[in-house]
Amino acid sequence: MNETILVTGAAGFIGFHISKRLLEMGYRVVGVDNINPYYDVRLKEARLEILRSRQNFIFYKMDISDYKGMEDIFRSHRMDRVCNLAAQAGVRHSLKDPFSYERSNIQGFLNVLELCRRFQVSHLVYASSSSVYGANRKVPFSEDDRVDSPLSLYGATKKANEVMAHAYHYLYGISCIGLRYFTVYGPWGRPDMALFLFTDAIINERPIKVFNYGDMKRDFTYIDDAIEGTVSAIRMDDMVNEIFNIGNSESVDLLRFISIIEKELGMEAKKELLPMQPGDVKETFADIKKAKELLGFYPKTQIEEGIKKFIRWYKEFYNI
């Protein structure tokens, strides 16, 4: 297999796993990441070290908001497909530093779209988010639901990405597939996500912050399942403009989630019960009928198994 795929955000959680999987499948992968200090860069460097050991991986330290730098990369390599996973992530951080979201998620995404047009890359897969559903009260969340009420700037930028992709598909015939990821977790996960935060706090005997006094539910998607759905989207050959939910299609109560972590660690969490955070939502729950039908996406990993695998990785990585 001699296709070249550009993966932006290659040192990130999902970007690392998708790059690794594509390399295992025989693709050439051009990875781009700005290695920003939003969370511990040592974790990003450790992911990159694994990718750099592979023969068909080329890496550029580059911010996708740098048009000239990205243009040089597109000119140096004939990209067959692009998977854009680079973004400023996190709902809560968007309250503190909104302009970083505009640079990466709007300017950066426009750069990727425009370079796909100029260099005639006809297939783009990009990360959207369950955050676009915002104040949606109907569960499970379907791709047909209106998404006009995001509750965070992060969610608003992801909605903007979907609309921008639609315009580029309509104008230039680029196949654009947006993946609305639902709380992806697992080994090599992000330190700002609940599973990592809770595990780290419990092991180090610090209290965990439990928002909305624990009355929350999340559709947790194990990384291996998310990668299967993403690979299927990358390999699609139809000229389409589509949005897919990538979730486990099970809404897990937050207190049950915490109890599974406690059981796996053999330790009890000290809980700091707090009101709902601005920008947060009470429940997420993915309707994945469309992804099953068109991507062959069937998540297999139960929450207990996924948490067990994450904690095993965490203990190995941090020598616990």
Summary of the structure (lengths in Angstrom):
residues: 320
radius of gyration: 18.8
end to end distance: 40.0
largest distance: 56.1
contacts: 1113
relative contact order: 0.13
helix: 45%
strand: 18%
